[in-house]
Amino acid sequence: MRRTQPTTQLPLQERASTGIPGLDDVLGGGLPCGHVYLVEGNPGSGKTTLGLHFLRQGVQHGERGLYVTLSETGAELRTVAASHGWDLEGIELFELVSDEGLSPELEQSILHPAQVELGETVRGVISAVERLRPHRVVFDSLSEMRLLAQEPLRYRRQVLALKKFFSDQGCTVLLLDDRSSADTDQQLHSIAHGVINLEQVVNQYGPERRHLRVMKMRGIKYRGGEHDFVLDTGGLSVFPRLVASEHRLQADHTLVSSGVARLDELMGGGLPRGSNVLFSGPSGVGKTTTAMAVSLAALQRGEPVAFYLFDEGLSTVLSRGKALGMELAPYLETGQLQLVPLDPAEMSAGEFAHMVRHAVEADGAQVVVIDSLNAYLQAMPGSKYLVLQIHELLSYLNHLNVLTILILAQHGVVGEVVSDVDISYLADAILLFRYFEARGKLLKAVSMVKSRTSQHEQTIRQFRLGREGLELGEELADFEGVLMGAAVYRGRVRLLDEAPAEKR
């Protein structure tokens, strides 16, 4: 008789939403109710705002909320809430800061004369909880309790006493800590049911960047790793780390036209869905314009397109398209085209990935263009992280059967050209653009150097940009120095701007 192994499943637990959709996503639905959680981070990282999110979400569901403050006054908390357009109606504020405790004669305690002791502070909190019977509590902050305790053993005992009391009351509690004493961090981690860490990093240029990490969460499966978030008017917005394997679908690799017949021939029949194509070449060679032509063809088929501009302004792209006979403005007005200019100094990689996900999942974008990877690199702490981020993003888009076009500008115009980062091994196909010299003129050429999904031409074709848009010529032979970046053409095939041989 064959025995079957019993399957074990985690017990279902009632969850308390944090009021931040991205954080709830990271936690797999919210915080399990009835436990004490530690939210730690340096001053300014967003702990107080997260706590207010948590309490306001409870009020919306008819739950009573209590904010216990040892470090800020009620007026200061209301000012913080007002800066986000919130009010604190339905939230009880319990202040343990008193005017007497702040007098110069009472330097040993900010709470009460003659070191009224941590025990009395804890009793005040217990009294407030018993009076209000809240469902949710935010305790701000543990650093003041640590100072009052003076001894680690006493501090730990009082925190344990609070944890036991809150558990008996059935409260879901956030303990905020500014990590002013690093030697006690592990004590708090062992006591709390879960730990959420908020980080604020200041770069040499641009705004500060904030990251969130769930360090520990008992009894539930959560998404680990570092998640970007922003603190702005309206509160916190968390962007969960993209995991491509969570969105796995079967790509069909159907070929679609680029809108230019000879370019389709060069690429082996067109561009395959569920794949990505890297347009690589020096500045000004026509990469963005080619991407615009591909986008216009998709728009004409009725497909939504998301085009992200890290390098150029919106008006520049629209005016260039109009000059080349590619009118994009009508599609922009109907919403079929999202032409989004972005500032890499202000945009984190997690926020950008979230933006792309929304365009694909909510708006149905079937073509995504990123122009360019060079500027996108500036939003990352280093090329190593760029490659990891791009790998997940491309895998995700491939799984959802989206055609992705990546533009990579190489340094140099003629002669040897180099790239900021090499992601050629991640690309399913590579379209290489080059300048070349022929008969005293500086011209442009394009070739397909890689494709994982189709048989493509092993040729080089001249192309140019004119009033009729993108135009490709015949296959050109007798090139020299293409791979060296200083291509010279000495063949006899007629070039695009030349008359037929019998008429010359």
Beta strands, then each sheet from edge to edge (+ up, - down):
strand 1: 15-16
strand 2: 31-32
strand 3: 36-41
strand 4: 65-69
strand 5: 91-95
strand 6: 136-140
strand 7: 172-177
strand 8: 194-201
strand 9: 209-217
strand 10: 227-232
strand 11: 235-239
strand 12: 255-256
strand 13: 271-272
strand 14: 276-282
strand 15: 305-309
strand 16: 337-341
strand 17: 367-371
strand 18: 403-410
strand 19: 429-438
strand 20: 441-451
strand 21: 460-466
strand 22: 469-476
strand 23: 479-480
strand 24: 487-489
sheet 1: 1+ 2-
sheet 2: 5+ 4+ 6+ 7+ 3+ 8+ 9- 10+ 11-
sheet 3: 12+ 13-
sheet 4: 16+ 15+ 17+ 18+ 14+ 19+ 20- 21+ 22-
sheet 5: 16+ 15+ 17+ 18+ 14+ 19+ 24+ 23-
end
